[in-house]
Amino acid sequence: MKQFFKFMLASMAGFFLTMIVLFFFFAILIASLLTFTKKEEVVVKPKTVLHLTLKEAIPERSQASPFSFSETRLFSTSNVPGLLETNDLLKRASEDDNISGILLDLSEIGSGMATMEEVRNALLKFKESGKFVVAYGEVYSQKAYYLATTADIICLNPEGALDFRGMAGELVFIKGLLGKLDINPQIIRHGKYKSAIEPLISDRMSEANKEQTLAYINSLWMHISDGISKARNIDPARLQVIADSLLIQTPEDALNYHFVDRVIFKDQLIDLLKEKLEIGKNDKIEMMKLERYKDAPAKTFKKRAKEKVAVIYAVGSIGDGEGSDESIGSERISKAIRKARTDSTVKAIVFRVNSPGGSALASDVILREIKLARDIKPVVVSMGDYAASGGYYIACAADTILANPTTLTGSIGVFGVIPDFSKFFNNKLGVTFDVVKTNKHADYISVTRPMTPYEEKVITNDVERIYKVFVNHVSEGRSMPEALVDSLGQGRVWSGTDGAETGLVDLTGGLQDAINIAANMAKLEDYRIMSLPEQKDPFTQIIDELTGKPSETRLKKELGLLYPYMKELQSLSGLKGVQARLPFILNIQ
């Protein structure tokens, strides 16, 4: 017994000693990381060129913590400014005497079309300062080239390429996969255009889905080609011929058709920039990335205003609970709206929505808070890349709705999915189920057996009821007859441009436009921005990373092109109740 206690005490002492060592190790590690993120003084020298690559996706808002962990590296930094900050930095650069111009170093663009549209508009405003914008690319994607058309001079590598072929919308269908697994997705929906469930029950698009998808990408393409036509002074009809015939096959073709101005190597680009800067050939070009420029002290300091415009960010799929910066939790977003509503210094609210939808119940919870806020102060919605289905649901009660011309919105429709796994468990795993119950429908909504006709009827009634509620909310919010909302609904998606024509949105514009409108509605001249919901502080984010809660930034880097599929499968696995959401994955090329 004495020997037993001896070993037990030795083990306990070793355990506690190990914990103490680990505690100090992590304390030192965290302190080092926080020190690492401390901003050094950034000096912008005269004749500096702002260097923009935009390969990483621009987040809706700047991150509180600039680093994340991975298995391959202890930690990696990411300091990409949010959309509003990016546009503010471009405005500041236009007024900064030490910034002489911008180099757009482009290939692939990580952000969505609506986000890029706002950056493009900010670049066009930058040009009004008289400073130069030069674009260079080895391979221009269509999105990258659209952004490059803001430049005074567009350059292409002699062995590079420029993609110009029109737009295509591609959906992923998993009916065959489910069939091989003996999984039967039992679907109840309202809306002939409600294509969210098609990937589960079909191997191709329905005619209604083809119609709406083609209308959407046609609207995008006409907007993009119109922008290129005006920027490059090329006849719109000529652009369509070039795209249809794939006439841009070599850099020389791009030059001949006036898509680019120079076909040059990188060293020749450097000479071009030196010429623009009016410096000697042996002089060094002062380059500064936007991520670094954000840490440079502003030349003018404004007095801190007391009155505020709250910008509330709702990003990702909609569900219950807390959510995160990349997913909309009804609890977290409702709390943020409530905080802005009850704060007497907040005079107006801008609700930034970038969401394909999700839970109908969670959407209704958020909408309730928007209605309460609207009764007290102006509420303006700014739509990002998506604001459809549940994303439109939570936006429809605002005083004013702004969408980007390339925003995907609408999709007023709902559906329910009750998968039947009985054959999968039985045929693939050899697992069967049996049940006893006190009442006839005690096992209502089970995934281990097919639905009964009565259960299907009950769920159908629920879906129809929620659709009517959805239509009623839109009718009240947009002051439109329910019959008109129903005709625009049925699950159909619209571009921001088409949405403005149908009355689903009021104006086309970006986030800053929405802030300006909200400030005018509140009669504000001197105000500051308050961003909500509150983000986790860097220390909490470090602890989450170390305890196995990976950030979205990390997942995007690790999974690359597979990230959207993982994200969609993750959201499907967590579906609860009736859903108001977009198709499975719509890949626009």
Secondary structure by P-SEA (a helix, b strand, c coil): caaaaaaaaaaaaaaaaaaaaaaaaaaaaaaaaaaaacccbbbbccbbbbbbccccccccccccccccccccccccccccccaaaaaaaaaaaaacccccccccccccccccaaaaaaaaaaaaaaacccbbbbbbbccccaaaaaaaccccbbbbcccbbbbbcbbbbbbbbcaaaaaaacccbbbbbcccccccccccccccccaaaaaaaaaaaaaaaaaaaaaaaaaacccaaaaaaaaaacccccaaaaaaaccccccccaaaaaaaaaaaaccccccccccccaaaaaacccccccccccbbbbbbbbbcccccccccccbbbaaaaaaaaaaaaacccccbbbbbbbcccccaaaaaaaaaaaaaaaacbbbbbbbccccccaaaaacccccbbbbcccccccccccbbbbbbccccccccccbbbbbcccccccccccccccccaaaaaaaaaaaaaaaaaaaaaaaaaacccaaaaaaacccccccaaaaaaaccccccccaaaaaaaaaaaacccbbbbbbccccccaaaaaaaaaaccccaaaaaaaaccaaaaaaaaaaaaaccccccccccccccc
